[in-house]
Structures are given as C-alpha cells and as structure tokens.
Amino acid sequence: MAVTLETIETITPTAQRLSARFTPCGDYLIAGGFEGLLHRWPMTGDQRTELAVIKGHHGWVAAIGFHPTESKVFSGDSWGGLACHDYRGDNPLTLWNRESAHDGWLRAIAVGADGSWLASCGKDYNVQCWKTKNGKLTQRLEGHKTDVYSLAVHAETQTLVSGDAHGEVIVWNRKKGTSDKRFDASELFLQHRLQDVGGVKCMVFSPDGKTLYVGGTRPKGGGNVQGVPLIIGFDWNSGIEVFNREFGAVGDVYVHEMQFHNNGYLMAVTSGNPGTGQLLFIDTNAVAGEGETAKSELPYRNNKLSNCHSISLHPDGDQFAVTTTSKGSNGNGRRLDKDGNYVGNHSPIYLMQPSVSADQE
Amino acid sequence: MKPKINLHSSVSKQLCTPAQHVLSRRRLLGATAASGLLGMDGLGGLVHPLVADELSQSNKQVLFIWIDGGMSQLESWDPKPNTKFGGPFRSIQTSLPGVRISELMPKTAEIMHLLALDRGVTTVDNSHSAGVPRIQRGDPKDRGVIYPYFGSAVAKLMGQGNSQLPPYIWVKPGSGGFKYQDAGFLGPRYGALAIGDGQPPPNLLLPETLNHDDNSSRNRLRNFANAQYAAGRNPIFGEAQSFVFDSAQALMNRQALFADPDPADVELYGDTELGRDMLIGRKMLEAGVRFVKVNSYGWDTHGDNFNGHASLMPRFDQSFTAIVLDLQQRGMLDNTLVVAMSEFGRTPRINGHVGRDHWPEAWSIVMTGTGIRRGVVIGETNKTGIFVENDAHDIGDFFHTWFSALGIDSSKTEYLNNGQPLPIAHDECGPIKGLLT
C-alpha cells in the first residue's frame, strides 16, 4: 500500500511553538510556547486566527494533555509547573495550578483513559500522579535514576509506563506504587565525553495494546548531537524486543513523537540538523530484516519538512497536525533583518490528510 | 637602579584613538636601543629583563579553564528566564545579593561572592578555527607575527618559578605531548606540555631496566651531543630543547602528581572527565607549575543545546566549585588567578535542532583569585540577552586585566622579537578596573 498526503492548511505562528495538539472535541489546536504560554487556534470555521493565550506558566510549555470528555487542558512547564485550564472561551479559566509540581523541567503528561487521573514526570527523576479534578497529588513513583522524559498509558488496563534519559522504561503498578517490570531501551542512550545524549523521547502503544513502541535516536555523538532516528518495539506482556528500526541518516537524529493513525500506520516525526525533518508512515506489521527498513515498512516518507517536533491526530482519526521549525533556522553570529532587528525562528504547523492506495508497483 | 623604559602610557584605557597606538619610530628605536644596551635581542626576548627577573620570583600562578566549543551564557552566567530566547531553565539566587545565575549551577551559586563575573564580553570571531586561537592570544593587533597563547605568554613573562617544573601545563582529554604551537613567536621553549587523559607524558618515567648510573651516562652523552649540535647555531634552539628536557626531568621526579587520586578528592571534584582533569590541575598548581590550563570539550551544542547543557553544566558546576574552594582552603587562591571561559557564547536564537549556534556579540567570562576583586558583576546585556547594553569589553581588555592581576604592567612590558618591540596585549585596550582589586 502507498500513502499520499495532502496539506490542507498551514498555520504560521510568529514564534517557535512546541507540541501542537488537537483537543479531544476537535474544536481547537493548542500548542505550547517558549514564553510560558499556551496558544490556541480554532479548528471550526474557516479562520485560523490565534485566540487569546492561556497564561500561568513559566519557561517552556511542552507537556500537554487533555481530559477525554471535559474541556480541560493539562499543561506542564520547564520550571516544574503543572496547571489545568478550561480551554474554551475568550478568557480561559485556570482551574488549578501547581507551580512546583516537579523540581525542574516537567517533561511529559499522560492522562488516564477514564479522565480521573493524570501523570507527570521530569527532571527530579519522579513520576507523579494527580487527580484531574483538583490537582491533588496522589502518588509519587520513584525508581528512575535520571530525568524522566516520556509517559504513556495503556488504553485498556490504564497501566502507566515511563521512559528516561538513559533509555530505561519502567512499567508501574500504581496500586502498589512499585515498578512491575523494566524494558531496556538503552540503545537510545550514549554518554559522550561529558554529555548524556539521547533517551526515550516518546512512547506509544499499538492500537491492540500488545506492543509498546519507544522512540529516540541511536546516538553517535554529543555537542552538536548526532544520531539515527530509532524506534524500538517491546512485546507488552513479555518485554521482548519485537521491533528495532532506524529511519534516516545520522543527521536526522531524533524521533520526537509517534501516534497511530486510524489507517493502522504508525506516524512518526523526526528532527535533526537544522533543516532536516521527516514525516513517516510506518507499517509495523511488515517484515524486514533486523535494522533494515524495507519499502513495504515505510509507505510514506516526507523529508521536505524542516525539523518536525510534534504530531497530533485529529479526533476524526484522519487529519493530523505536524509542528515544524522555519527553514534556515540556524546560523553563527549576528543576523539582522532589513530593519536591523535580531529575529528568532517560528514554527509552521501543517494540517494534513492522508489517502491510502494500492502500491503502483 | 632599574633602567627606566617607559614606552607606553601607564594610563588605563578603554577606548583610545588609533593614533595613540601607532608604534612610533621613536618608540621603536628607543626599544631597540634599550634592548641592545641590555644585551637582550633575538627571538622572544623581553624589552625589560629586570621586570622578568622580578616576576620570576613571584609566586603567582594561573588556572585557566577552557570550555571548548562555547558554553551558553544563557544557560550559565547570564540567564534570561521567561523571555523569547531565554530557554527552559530557571535562574537561582546566588550568594551575591541580587545576582542570579542558571539553575544548572547550584554549587557555583554558593560561591558567587568569591567570583568576578563580566557579562559584557563582546568579541569578533564566530568560528572555532578563528576564535580559539585569537581569543587565547588576546586578539592582538596584526603585527605580522603569531602571538603566544596566554599560557605561553605567562610562561615567558613569569618563568617557571622555583618548581623547575614546566611553566605551562595543559591538562586535557585525548592525546598529550608537547604543543609548541601555542608559543607563537616566543619560540618552542614556551609551548605547552599537554597531559592527555590524565596520563603522564609518554616515556616520562624511566624504564625499570635502566638504573641511575646508566641514566647518568646517557645524559652525559646527550649533553655532549647537544653541545656539538649547538656550536655555531642560534642558541635559542638548543636552549629550548634543554629547557624542555630539564623540565621533563623535574616532572619525572614528581611521580606522585600522576598517582591515583584520593577518593575523597574524586567525590569532591566529581567522578567525571572534567573532575579528574581539574584535580590534576590542582595538583600541578600545588607542585608549583606557573600556568595550568584545563580543557573541557563537548560544548559546541548546535543540536539539543538544552539537554546538552542540562548534562554538561552540573559536571562543570561541581568541578569548578571544588577547585575554587580547594584552592581557597589550601591558601592558594590569593596567589592564583583563576579564569573560566570559552571562545564565544551561543546564539540567543534557538535553531530547529533545538540548539544554539556561535555568538561572540554578548557573552560572559568569570574569574577569581589573585588581583581580582571578588563578588562583583560587571557588564550588562539587554533584556533578551542579545547584545551588550553597558560596559562592553573585548578580549584584549581581559589580557590587560589578567596581566595586571599577576603584577605585570602591560603598559610598560613588551616582548622583543628580533629587535621588534611588541606590546603584550592589544594596545587599544586596557585593564578593566572594575575587576581588579
């Protein structure tokens, strides 16, 4: 099968944005930013004019999650803050705010399928569970030995899983507050000179819940971090590695986010050296040799997008949004615009829709 | 009575007109005549040898921490949290009231009252290949010669002191050996002896099969051959070779410098590459080495800058704080100039690889120790950290400042290169008074 994509629309924010996500109702697209703000765009109607920002954060806002049935967005920032807002209306209400939920960078949020709890993780090595209703801390899960980067929740069992900067994945027993088992994804980590490189950047369960996919890079070096985008799949029951594929070259570096499309393909986005980026549709059921990427496994690869940092599937299960970084984003030394201003980069967000057809070959 | 050779104005200068810095024919002739009178000529001499004699008796030393690749000023000394280019990290209060640095440096924050920080560094090179040598040479005015690195300059100006150890030792990851290139026109004698990966220089230790008598016989033969070779040749080459050999001999007698570290020291400095090298640096200073450079690599964070600094900074934070406090506790900080710096800072703009590129426009240098005022912050960048707003300083100003801190009057001291007097630092710059005691 082959996949073709149509870009429906492009949103062009004036500055860089992180992790654009559709709300479960599909009425909004919400993205984090570099200045402690959440940005909203309406997805109903024809206009994509940005709405009033949601305030209350500090630093970077990269962790975003939603209540499955209520109009609540949960967001975490790089200063350790965790907040809940009603995302509707002209002036979104802050429902609760925990400014020091974590000691330092809050990296990820995952929301339980029933909407009653959420989990967060971050720089303090902790995974913490909270009541979505009032932001009350209910549990602190300790077991990681380094920064915790990513979270996922099994849709059926609501089992929480976390991945860290050294490539360790922990499956938690929330009733006991202990770790049930650990998966080894240390291929995603390298200590290079003085620097830890890599880690589990993202995780997603297969639609049938039988496989956990973790994404990151096979690191080659630090400083100007280099590596090959890598996805590893673990059998959920046994923990045995059942999938291990590289996608791209050394300069493509990180798989930043993954999500399964309703057509069954695993969508993944990568970002590496400035200007490089991939949008991938991966057939995880196709069989290829170890480390290889057969054409049958990769029905679609777009490497024209620049630095893709997030992907979000619309609740219609078909359209999706990819957050990128403007081309020509790098450069040494002073670069001023024609008016003499020092300009930053921005993050074009592409709204896309796939169509699947029989392979021409 | 010391000969009075006052070739330069002694007035500290920040900004001067180019006309003030043209080396006049009169000055040139004066310098040449003076050097002739004193019998000092040839490669890498000093116009004022008695100054050198005096300096050689000084017990002042230098620890120069070179953070290769470019530490981000925004993730270290000059954070701008919650701004467009400020990055994800918080700032924290330091021991100096009103002064905040990045949360990635909690230990350094506790010793800020011991440090002098300049946030107004403005230089010109935005490439490593140009920036590393030009910065370490003080970016002098082009006079058709290759200036020495700071370490070689101090080795020349202050000598090896009483330790008889090499005056310029470079502790670094990777390979070791003798790096004569640092010396520029001063000649190979003033190059750096590099200690790579914590190991003594190759073949430093006598082989077990060679006893003391045999070694002495070999040395007599070597001296004889050297004398034969040197006859009729410019003496500086033989002198350089003998000097380096003698220094290596002195190092051979100090094998304890390369012994396994005390576990308590490892805990203090950190069980990391940089911790190891800082600890070796301290041992070298303790042994009397005049100038010790400690290198840290891996800071060229064009990609994944923030995770990179989250990982790099704690290692710097621990080892830097450890050595400053260690020197203080050993009573050495008052005699040791400590400088930590890179070849430039990193761009405020964040690129698509979530990295920062090279930025010489506005960055920071930190220092402490002998001659340096403690607990001061000078220089100021604007709200978003893009440009220096107040009190900008170029690297030439810092060279004047550091020479002054070491007791070297850069307005009066000059090199003499084949009859050509050369200022020891950029003659359009001057010492930064706010950093000096």
HADDOCK unambig.tbl for C-alpha pairs under 7 A between the chains (distance, minus, plus):
assign (segid A and resid 34 and name CA) (segid B and resid 84 and name CA) 6.14 0.50 0.50
assign (segid A and resid 35 and name CA) (segid B and resid 82 and name CA) 5.23 0.50 0.50
assign (segid A and resid 35 and name CA) (segid B and resid 83 and name CA) 5.67 0.50 0.50
assign (segid A and resid 35 and name CA) (segid B and resid 84 and name CA) 5.78 0.50 0.50
assign (segid A and resid 36 and name CA) (segid B and resid 82 and name CA) 6.54 0.50 0.50
assign (segid A and resid 58 and name CA) (segid B and resid 82 and name CA) 5.94 0.50 0.50
assign (segid A and resid 59 and name CA) (segid B and resid 81 and name CA) 6.49 0.50 0.50
assign (segid A and resid 59 and name CA) (segid B and resid 82 and name CA) 4.86 0.50 0.50
assign (segid A and resid 59 and name CA) (segid B and resid 87 and name CA) 6.72 0.50 0.50
assign (segid A and resid 59 and name CA) (segid B and resid 88 and name CA) 4.81 0.50 0.50
assign (segid A and resid 59 and name CA) (segid B and resid 89 and name CA) 6.62 0.50 0.50
assign (segid A and resid 60 and name CA) (segid B and resid 88 and name CA) 5.11 0.50 0.50
assign (segid A and resid 78 and name CA) (segid B and resid 88 and name CA) 5.26 0.50 0.50
assign (segid A and resid 78 and name CA) (segid B and resid 89 and name CA) 6.47 0.50 0.50
assign (segid A and resid 79 and name CA) (segid B and resid 89 and name CA) 6.54 0.50 0.50
assign (segid A and resid 79 and name CA) (segid B and resid 90 and name CA) 6.25 0.50 0.50
assign (segid A and resid 193 and name CA) (segid B and resid 298 and name CA) 6.66 0.50 0.50
assign (segid A and resid 194 and name CA) (segid B and resid 273 and name CA) 6.82 0.50 0.50
assign (segid A and resid 194 and name CA) (segid B and resid 298 and name CA) 6.84 0.50 0.50
assign (segid A and resid 194 and name CA) (segid B and resid 312 and name CA) 5.88 0.50 0.50
assign (segid A and resid 195 and name CA) (segid B and resid 308 and name CA) 6.19 0.50 0.50
assign (segid A and resid 195 and name CA) (segid B and resid 311 and name CA) 5.33 0.50 0.50
assign (segid A and resid 195 and name CA) (segid B and resid 312 and name CA) 5.47 0.50 0.50
assign (segid A and resid 196 and name CA) (segid B and resid 311 and name CA) 5.86 0.50 0.50
assign (segid A and resid 222 and name CA) (segid B and resid 298 and name CA) 6.57 0.50 0.50
assign (segid A and resid 223 and name CA) (segid B and resid 298 and name CA) 4.85 0.50 0.50
assign (segid A and resid 223 and name CA) (segid B and resid 299 and name CA) 5.36 0.50 0.50
assign (segid A and resid 223 and name CA) (segid B and resid 300 and name CA) 4.82 0.50 0.50
assign (segid A and resid 223 and name CA) (segid B and resid 301 and name CA) 4.35 0.50 0.50
assign (segid A and resid 223 and name CA) (segid B and resid 302 and name CA) 6.87 0.50 0.50
assign (segid A and resid 223 and name CA) (segid B and resid 303 and name CA) 6.82 0.50 0.50
assign (segid A and resid 223 and name CA) (segid B and resid 308 and name CA) 6.78 0.50 0.50
assign (segid A and resid 224 and name CA) (segid B and resid 300 and name CA) 5.90 0.50 0.50
assign (segid A and resid 224 and name CA) (segid B and resid 301 and name CA) 4.62 0.50 0.50
assign (segid A and resid 224 and name CA) (segid B and resid 302 and name CA) 4.62 0.50 0.50
assign (segid A and resid 224 and name CA) (segid B and resid 303 and name CA) 4.32 0.50 0.50
assign (segid A and resid 224 and name CA) (segid B and resid 304 and name CA) 6.98 0.50 0.50
assign (segid A and resid 225 and name CA) (segid B and resid 303 and name CA) 5.01 0.50 0.50
assign (segid A and resid 225 and name CA) (segid B and resid 304 and name CA) 6.12 0.50 0.50
assign (segid A and resid 271 and name CA) (segid B and resid 353 and name CA) 6.51 0.50 0.50
assign (segid A and resid 272 and name CA) (segid B and resid 353 and name CA) 5.35 0.50 0.50
assign (segid A and resid 273 and name CA) (segid B and resid 303 and name CA) 6.84 0.50 0.50
assign (segid A and resid 273 and name CA) (segid B and resid 353 and name CA) 5.40 0.50 0.50
assign (segid A and resid 274 and name CA) (segid B and resid 351 and name CA) 6.43 0.50 0.50
assign (segid A and resid 274 and name CA) (segid B and resid 352 and name CA) 4.82 0.50 0.50
assign (segid A and resid 274 and name CA) (segid B and resid 353 and name CA) 5.29 0.50 0.50
assign (segid A and resid 275 and name CA) (segid B and resid 352 and name CA) 6.87 0.50 0.50
assign (segid A and resid 307 and name CA) (segid B and resid 352 and name CA) 5.45 0.50 0.50
assign (segid A and resid 307 and name CA) (segid B and resid 353 and name CA) 6.75 0.50 0.50
assign (segid A and resid 325 and name CA) (segid B and resid 352 and name CA) 5.33 0.50 0.50
assign (segid A and resid 329 and name CA) (segid B and resid 351 and name CA) 4.87 0.50 0.50
assign (segid A and resid 329 and name CA) (segid B and resid 352 and name CA) 5.76 0.50 0.50
assign (segid A and resid 330 and name CA) (segid B and resid 351 and name CA) 4.90 0.50 0.50
assign (segid A and resid 330 and name CA) (segid B and resid 357 and name CA) 6.81 0.50 0.50
assign (segid A and resid 331 and name CA) (segid B and resid 357 and name CA) 6.14 0.50 0.50
assign (segid A and resid 332 and name CA) (segid B and resid 126 and name CA) 6.16 0.50 0.50
assign (segid A and resid 332 and name CA) (segid B and resid 357 and name CA) 5.20 0.50 0.50
assign (segid A and resid 332 and name CA) (segid B and resid 358 and name CA) 4.61 0.50 0.50
assign (segid A and resid 332 and name CA) (segid B and resid 359 and name CA) 6.34 0.50 0.50
assign (segid A and resid 333 and name CA) (segid B and resid 126 and name CA) 5.62 0.50 0.50
assign (segid A and resid 333 and name CA) (segid B and resid 358 and name CA) 5.74 0.50 0.50
assign (segid A and resid 333 and name CA) (segid B and resid 359 and name CA) 4.95 0.50 0.50
assign (segid A and resid 333 and name CA) (segid B and resid 360 and name CA) 6.66 0.50 0.50
assign (segid A and resid 344 and name CA) (segid B and resid 349 and name CA) 5.27 0.50 0.50
